[in-house]
Amino acid sequence: MSKDLTKKAVELLLGGATLVSDPCPYCKGVRVMKNGSALCVSCGREAKDEKTEQVIAQKNTTEDTLSDNLDQKLLDLTTLLQKEKDFEKQKQILHNINEIMAIKGKLGSH
Ligand SMILES: [Zn+2]
């Protein structure tokens, strides 16, 4: 896996993209969904995926302390992800990032 792809995936996630539950059809890699197309973190292919439910994570500019903590956690995970070479662990980290994004989404939902 190339570092650039991991970086791009993280950037997408931080920009409101979500992890795709279905693996990449080409290499079974982890994919992130943004604007209706899923980018594979492993092979870099982008495929339209109509099956995948698109979760619209809305960015909210709340100055909540919890939100700040989550942002810090995201940064930590991002750093961790860039250093991690083990694919399974990267998957785990991406999963954690996605969980935090989901929590952030809930925080901003009202
Ligand atoms: Zn792939």
Backbone and ligand atoms as CSV (ligand in chain L), in Angstrom:
chain,resi,resn,atom,element,x,y,z
A,1,MET,N,N,0.835,-1.196,0.000
A,1,MET,CA,C,0.000,0.000,0.000
A,1,MET,C,C,0.872,1.249,0.000
A,2,SER,N,N,0.510,2.190,-0.813
A,2,SER,CA,C,1.333,3.389,-0.875
A,2,SER,C,C,0.924,4.365,0.212
A,3,LYS,N,N,1.868,5.102,0.689
A,3,LYS,CA,C,1.643,6.080,1.735
A,3,LYS,C,C,0.672,7.151,1.277
A,4,ASP,N,N,0.797,7.536,0.012
A,4,ASP,CA,C,-0.062,8.580,-0.530
A,4,ASP,C,C,-1.530,8.192,-0.456
A,5,LEU,N,N,-1.792,6.920,-0.724
A,5,LEU,CA,C,-3.179,6.441,-0.693
A,5,LEU,C,C,-3.734,6.506,0.712
A,6,THR,N,N,-2.919,6.074,1.673
A,6,THR,CA,C,-3.355,6.119,3.068
A,6,THR,C,C,-3.646,7.560,3.456
A,7,LYS,N,N,-2.749,8.435,3.048
A,7,LYS,CA,C,-2.894,9.851,3.359
A,7,LYS,C,C,-4.174,10.397,2.739
A,8,LYS,N,N,-4.400,10.010,1.499
A,8,LYS,CA,C,-5.602,10.485,0.808
A,8,LYS,C,C,-6.856,9.972,1.519
A,9,ALA,N,N,-6.805,8.709,1.929
A,9,ALA,CA,C,-7.948,8.112,2.625
A,9,ALA,C,C,-8.243,8.872,3.911
A,10,VAL,N,N,-7.192,9.184,4.634
A,10,VAL,CA,C,-7.363,9.912,5.893
A,10,VAL,C,C,-7.923,11.298,5.614
A,11,GLU,N,N,-7.403,11.944,4.583
A,11,GLU,CA,C,-7.901,13.273,4.222
A,11,GLU,C,C,-9.390,13.217,3.888
A,12,LEU,N,N,-9.771,12.170,3.150
A,12,LEU,CA,C,-11.177,12.000,2.786
A,12,LEU,C,C,-12.027,11.806,4.030
A,13,LEU,N,N,-11.528,10.963,4.954
A,13,LEU,CA,C,-12.277,10.683,6.178
A,13,LEU,C,C,-12.444,11.948,7.007
A,14,LEU,N,N,-11.364,12.713,7.096
A,14,LEU,CA,C,-11.422,13.948,7.867
A,14,LEU,C,C,-12.340,14.956,7.192
A,15,GLY,N,N,-12.495,14.826,5.879
A,15,GLY,CA,C,-13.354,15.728,5.136
A,15,GLY,C,C,-14.806,15.274,5.112
A,16,GLY,N,N,-15.120,14.254,5.872
A,16,GLY,CA,C,-16.503,13.817,5.974
A,16,GLY,C,C,-16.822,12.536,5.221
A,17,ALA,N,N,-15.802,11.885,4.655
A,17,ALA,CA,C,-16.044,10.612,3.978
A,17,ALA,C,C,-16.263,9.508,5.012
A,18,THR,N,N,-16.835,8.412,4.553
A,18,THR,CA,C,-17.089,7.303,5.470
A,18,THR,C,C,-16.425,6.030,4.966
A,19,LEU,N,N,-16.190,5.107,5.879
A,19,LEU,CA,C,-15.638,3.818,5.489
A,19,LEU,C,C,-16.721,2.999,4.796
A,20,VAL,N,N,-16.308,2.244,3.781
A,20,VAL,CA,C,-17.245,1.393,3.070
A,20,VAL,C,C,-17.177,-0.004,3.673
A,21,SER,N,N,-18.354,-0.553,4.008
A,21,SER,CA,C,-18.358,-1.864,4.657
A,21,SER,C,C,-17.965,-2.977,3.678
A,22,ASP,N,N,-18.325,-2.821,2.405
A,22,ASP,CA,C,-17.939,-3.833,1.415
A,22,ASP,C,C,-16.489,-3.623,1.004
A,23,PRO,N,N,-15.723,-4.711,0.923
A,23,PRO,CA,C,-14.323,-4.565,0.512
A,23,PRO,C,C,-14.207,-4.224,-0.969
A,24,CYS,N,N,-13.029,-3.763,-1.366
A,24,CYS,CA,C,-12.748,-3.442,-2.761
A,24,CYS,C,C,-12.985,-4.681,-3.633
A,25,PRO,N,N,-13.735,-4.536,-4.752
A,25,PRO,CA,C,-14.000,-5.689,-5.617
A,25,PRO,C,C,-12.736,-6.191,-6.327
A,26,TYR,N,N,-11.708,-5.375,-6.394
A,26,TYR,CA,C,-10.483,-5.748,-7.106
A,26,TYR,C,C,-9.471,-6.424,-6.191
A,27,CYS,N,N,-9.312,-5.887,-4.980
A,27,CYS,CA,C,-8.239,-6.419,-4.121
A,27,CYS,C,C,-8.695,-6.692,-2.697
A,28,LYS,N,N,-9.994,-6.535,-2.415
A,28,LYS,CA,C,-10.547,-6.761,-1.075
A,28,LYS,C,C,-10.005,-5.780,-0.040
A,29,GLY,N,N,-9.527,-4.665,-0.518
A,29,GLY,CA,C,-8.985,-3.669,0.402
A,29,GLY,C,C,-10.071,-2.826,1.046
A,30,VAL,N,N,-9.649,-2.002,1.992
A,30,VAL,CA,C,-10.574,-1.097,2.677
A,30,VAL,C,C,-10.846,0.098,1.770
A,31,ARG,N,N,-12.099,0.518,1.725
A,31,ARG,CA,C,-12.426,1.671,0.895
A,31,ARG,C,C,-13.104,2.769,1.697
A,32,VAL,N,N,-12.922,3.993,1.256
A,32,VAL,CA,C,-13.634,5.118,1.855
A,32,VAL,C,C,-14.543,5.743,0.804
A,33,MET,N,N,-15.736,6.132,1.271
A,33,MET,CA,C,-16.760,6.657,0.375
A,33,MET,C,C,-16.837,8.172,0.462
A,34,LYS,N,N,-16.762,8.809,-0.688
A,34,LYS,CA,C,-16.885,10.261,-0.722
A,34,LYS,C,C,-17.629,10.654,-1.994
A,35,ASN,N,N,-18.685,11.411,-1.820
A,35,ASN,CA,C,-19.485,11.891,-2.945
A,35,ASN,C,C,-19.909,10.770,-3.900
A,36,GLY,N,N,-20.252,9.631,-3.337
A,36,GLY,CA,C,-20.782,8.547,-4.155
A,36,GLY,C,C,-19.764,7.654,-4.805
A,37,SER,N,N,-18.469,7.975,-4.703
A,37,SER,CA,C,-17.488,7.034,-5.231
A,37,SER,C,C,-16.571,6.556,-4.115
A,38,ALA,N,N,-16.234,5.280,-4.185
A,38,ALA,CA,C,-15.446,4.663,-3.134
A,38,ALA,C,C,-13.997,4.526,-3.581
A,39,LEU,N,N,-13.103,5.092,-2.809
A,39,LEU,CA,C,-11.678,4.983,-3.121
A,39,LEU,C,C,-11.074,3.850,-2.315
A,40,CYS,N,N,-10.401,2.933,-3.013
A,40,CYS,CA,C,-9.738,1.825,-2.335
A,40,CYS,C,C,-8.403,2.307,-1.781
A,41,VAL,N,N,-8.179,2.026,-0.492
A,41,VAL,CA,C,-6.963,2.458,0.174
A,41,VAL,C,C,-5.771,1.621,-0.290
A,42,SER,N,N,-6.050,0.389,-0.729
A,42,SER,CA,C,-4.968,-0.519,-1.112
A,42,SER,C,C,-4.508,-0.338,-2.553
A,43,CYS,N,N,-5.459,-0.356,-3.498
A,43,CYS,CA,C,-5.057,-0.300,-4.903
A,43,CYS,C,C,-5.364,1.050,-5.543
A,44,GLY,N,N,-6.109,1.897,-4.825
A,44,GLY,CA,C,-6.338,3.248,-5.314
A,44,GLY,C,C,-7.421,3.380,-6.361
A,45,ARG,N,N,-8.098,2.279,-6.654
A,45,ARG,CA,C,-9.155,2.363,-7.653
A,45,ARG,C,C,-10.405,3.001,-7.062
A,46,GLU,N,N,-11.060,3.762,-7.881
A,46,GLU,CA,C,-12.300,4.388,-7.458
A,46,GLU,C,C,-13.440,3.762,-8.224
A,47,ALA,N,N,-14.431,3.301,-7.495
A,47,ALA,CA,C,-15.562,2.673,-8.161
A,47,ALA,C,C,-16.849,3.248,-7.633
A,48,LYS,N,N,-17.760,3.508,-8.532
A,48,LYS,CA,C,-19.095,3.922,-8.116
A,48,LYS,C,C,-19.736,2.740,-7.412
A,49,ASP,N,N,-20.335,3.012,-6.296
A,49,ASP,CA,C,-20.935,1.923,-5.540
A,49,ASP,C,C,-22.340,2.313,-5.119
A,50,GLU,N,N,-23.304,1.877,-5.918
A,50,GLU,CA,C,-24.686,2.278,-5.648
A,50,GLU,C,C,-25.276,1.515,-4.474
A,51,LYS,N,N,-24.689,0.348,-4.203
A,51,LYS,CA,C,-25.221,-0.490,-3.134
A,51,LYS,C,C,-24.971,0.128,-1.770
A,52,THR,N,N,-23.843,0.810,-1.671
A,52,THR,CA,C,-23.446,1.320,-0.373
A,52,THR,C,C,-24.264,2.543,0.013
A,53,GLU,N,N,-24.803,2.458,1.165
A,53,GLU,CA,C,-25.588,3.550,1.687
A,53,GLU,C,C,-24.677,4.732,1.978
A,54,GLN,N,N,-25.016,5.843,1.409
A,54,GLN,CA,C,-24.163,7.002,1.621
A,54,GLN,C,C,-24.557,7.756,2.884
A,55,VAL,N,N,-23.638,7.799,3.785
A,55,VAL,CA,C,-23.883,8.514,5.027
A,55,VAL,C,C,-23.345,9.928,4.861
A,56,ILE,N,N,-24.231,10.868,5.031
A,56,ILE,CA,C,-23.788,12.249,4.880
A,56,ILE,C,C,-23.370,12.784,6.247
A,57,ALA,N,N,-22.078,12.866,6.422
A,57,ALA,CA,C,-21.539,13.380,7.668
A,57,ALA,C,C,-21.404,14.888,7.553
A,58,GLN,N,N,-22.238,15.544,8.278
A,58,GLN,CA,C,-22.221,16.990,8.175
A,58,GLN,C,C,-21.241,17.603,9.154
A,59,LYS,N,N,-20.424,18.438,8.625
A,59,LYS,CA,C,-19.470,19.148,9.471
A,59,LYS,C,C,-20.195,20.205,10.270
A,60,ASN,N,N,-19.966,20.176,11.547
A,60,ASN,CA,C,-20.601,21.163,12.386
A,60,ASN,C,C,-19.525,21.953,13.115
A,61,THR,N,N,-19.712,23.239,13.140
A,61,THR,CA,C,-18.675,24.078,13.745
A,61,THR,C,C,-18.988,24.386,15.202
A,62,THR,N,N,-19.378,23.353,15.919
A,62,THR,CA,C,-19.646,23.535,17.345
A,62,THR,C,C,-18.331,23.594,18.114
A,63,GLU,N,N,-18.293,24.480,19.110
A,63,GLU,CA,C,-17.069,24.617,19.894
A,63,GLU,C,C,-17.178,23.833,21.197
A,64,ASP,N,N,-17.833,22.717,21.068
A,64,ASP,CA,C,-18.029,21.826,22.193
A,64,ASP,C,C,-16.700,21.196,22.610
A,65,THR,N,N,-16.504,21.030,23.913
A,65,THR,CA,C,-15.270,20.439,24.406
A,65,THR,C,C,-15.116,19.010,23.936
A,66,LEU,N,N,-16.216,18.281,23.984
A,66,LEU,CA,C,-16.186,16.892,23.541
A,66,LEU,C,C,-15.765,16.809,22.078
A,67,SER,N,N,-16.306,17.720,21.299
A,67,SER,CA,C,-15.966,17.765,19.884
A,67,SER,C,C,-14.474,18.033,19.691
A,68,ASP,N,N,-13.939,18.933,20.502
A,68,ASP,CA,C,-12.500,19.230,20.438
A,68,ASP,C,C,-11.674,17.993,20.779
A,69,ASN,N,N,-12.121,17.285,21.817
A,69,ASN,CA,C,-11.432,16.062,22.213
A,69,ASN,C,C,-11.437,15.043,21.089
A,70,LEU,N,N,-12.571,14.951,20.419
A,70,LEU,CA,C,-12.695,14.004,19.316
A,70,LEU,C,C,-11.760,14.398,18.172
A,71,ASP,N,N,-11.667,15.703,17.936
A,71,ASP,CA,C,-10.763,16.185,16.899
A,71,ASP,C,C,-9.322,15.795,17.212
A,72,GLN,N,N,-8.966,15.944,18.497
A,72,GLN,CA,C,-7.615,15.581,18.913
A,72,GLN,C,C,-7.380,14.089,18.705
A,73,LYS,N,N,-8.392,13.301,19.053
A,73,LYS,CA,C,-8.307,11.847,18.909
A,73,LYS,C,C,-8.135,11.477,17.420
A,74,LEU,N,N,-8.855,12.186,16.586
A,74,LEU,CA,C,-8.750,11.949,15.145
A,74,LEU,C,C,-7.335,12.225,14.645
A,75,LEU,N,N,-6.758,13.311,15.140
A,75,LEU,CA,C,-5.398,13.660,14.754
A,75,LEU,C,C,-4.424,12.578,15.202
A,76,ASP,N,N,-4.627,12.109,16.451
A,76,ASP,CA,C,-3.784,11.042,16.984
A,76,ASP,C,C,-3.858,9.799,16.101
A,77,LEU,N,N,-5.099,9.433,15.753
A,77,LEU,CA,C,-5.312,8.234,14.939
A,77,LEU,C,C,-4.698,8.408,13.546
A,78,THR,N,N,-4.801,9.625,13.020
A,78,THR,CA,C,-4.244,9.916,11.714
A,78,THR,C,C,-2.736,9.716,11.714
A,79,THR,N,N,-2.096,10.232,12.764
A,79,THR,CA,C,-0.653,10.080,12.908
A,79,THR,C,C,-0.296,8.599,13.024
A,80,LEU,N,N,-1.092,7.908,13.823
A,80,LEU,CA,C,-0.884,6.474,14.039
A,80,LEU,C,C,-0.997,5.716,12.714
A,81,LEU,N,N,-2.010,6.084,11.958
A,81,LEU,CA,C,-2.287,5.408,10.691
A,81,LEU,C,C,-1.141,5.595,9.710
A,82,GLN,N,N,-0.577,6.792,9.701
A,82,GLN,CA,C,0.510,7.067,8.759
A,82,GLN,C,C,1.776,6.308,9.121
A,83,LYS,N,N,1.915,5.993,10.410
A,83,LYS,CA,C,3.110,5.264,10.853
A,83,LYS,C,C,2.933,3.756,10.725
A,84,GLU,N,N,1.684,3.310,10.807
A,84,GLU,CA,C,1.395,1.882,10.854
A,84,GLU,C,C,1.636,1.218,9.505
A,85,LYS,N,N,2.355,0.096,9.533
A,85,LYS,CA,C,2.643,-0.606,8.294
A,85,LYS,C,C,1.797,-1.868,8.129
A,86,ASP,N,N,1.263,-2.351,9.229
A,86,ASP,CA,C,0.460,-3.569,9.193
A,86,ASP,C,C,-0.949,-3.268,8.690
A,87,PHE,N,N,-1.346,-3.951,7.631
A,87,PHE,CA,C,-2.620,-3.647,6.977
A,87,PHE,C,C,-3.815,-3.865,7.900
A,88,GLU,N,N,-3.786,-4.956,8.660
A,88,GLU,CA,C,-4.898,-5.248,9.572
A,88,GLU,C,C,-5.043,-4.148,10.622
A,89,LYS,N,N,-3.901,-3.673,11.106
A,89,LYS,CA,C,-3.942,-2.612,12.112
A,89,LYS,C,C,-4.428,-1.308,11.487
A,90,GLN,N,N,-4.033,-1.081,10.238
A,90,GLN,CA,C,-4.508,0.116,9.536
A,90,GLN,C,C,-6.025,0.090,9.429
A,91,LYS,N,N,-6.537,-1.105,9.136
A,91,LYS,CA,C,-7.976,-1.294,9.034
A,91,LYS,C,C,-8.648,-0.937,10.356
A,92,GLN,N,N,-8.028,-1.411,11.438
A,92,GLN,CA,C,-8.543,-1.155,12.779
A,92,GLN,C,C,-8.556,0.349,13.065
A,93,ILE,N,N,-7.470,1.001,12.692
A,93,ILE,CA,C,-7.360,2.441,12.945
A,93,ILE,C,C,-8.404,3.195,12.121
A,94,LEU,N,N,-8.550,2.799,10.854
A,94,LEU,CA,C,-9.554,3.434,9.993
A,94,LEU,C,C,-10.950,3.243,10.582
A,95,HIS,N,N,-11.158,2.052,11.142
A,95,HIS,CA,C,-12.449,1.766,11.772
A,95,HIS,C,C,-12.678,2.715,12.946
A,96,ASN,N,N,-11.647,2.895,13.752
A,96,ASN,CA,C,-11.750,3.796,14.902
A,96,ASN,C,C,-12.028,5.225,14.450
A,97,ILE,N,N,-11.349,5.631,13.385
A,97,ILE,CA,C,-11.562,6.977,12.846
A,97,ILE,C,C,-13.024,7.123,12.434
A,98,ASN,N,N,-13.527,6.091,11.785
A,98,ASN,CA,C,-14.906,6.131,11.316
A,98,ASN,C,C,-15.894,6.239,12.476
A,99,GLU,N,N,-15.588,5.502,13.558
A,99,GLU,CA,C,-16.441,5.553,14.747
A,99,GLU,C,C,-16.503,6.975,15.302
A,100,ILE,N,N,-15.341,7.605,15.354
A,100,ILE,CA,C,-15.288,8.965,15.893
A,100,ILE,C,C,-16.044,9.924,14.982
A,101,MET,N,N,-15.882,9.719,13.672
A,101,MET,CA,C,-16.619,10.556,12.725
A,101,MET,C,C,-18.129,10.407,12.958
A,102,ALA,N,N,-18.558,9.177,13.250
A,102,ALA,CA,C,-19.983,8.912,13.485
A,102,ALA,C,C,-20.458,9.642,14.738
A,103,ILE,N,N,-19.634,9.599,15.780
A,103,ILE,CA,C,-19.990,10.289,17.026
A,103,ILE,C,C,-20.071,11.794,16.782
A,104,LYS,N,N,-19.085,12.293,16.034
A,104,LYS,CA,C,-19.086,13.719,15.712
A,104,LYS,C,C,-20.354,14.093,14.930
A,105,GLY,N,N,-20.748,13.198,14.036
A,105,GLY,CA,C,-21.949,13.439,13.252
A,105,GLY,C,C,-23.179,13.544,14.129
A,106,LYS,N,N,-23.233,12.670,15.158
A,106,LYS,CA,C,-24.368,12.686,16.087
A,106,LYS,C,C,-24.375,13.961,16.914
A,107,LEU,N,N,-23.194,14.385,17.307
A,107,LEU,CA,C,-23.084,15.600,18.112
A,107,LEU,C,C,-23.642,16.805,17.368
A,108,GLY,N,N,-23.407,16.793,16.056
A,108,GLY,CA,C,-23.815,17.951,15.279
A,108,GLY,C,C,-25.216,17.842,14.715
A,109,SER,N,N,-25.949,16.804,15.127
A,109,SER,CA,C,-27.218,16.526,14.481
A,109,SER,C,C,-28.399,17.311,15.067
A,110,HIS,N,N,-28.161,18.057,16.126
A,110,HIS,CA,C,-29.278,18.847,16.651
A,110,HIS,C,C,-28.854,20.248,17.039
L,1,ZN,ZN,ZN,-8.496,-2.253,-4.196
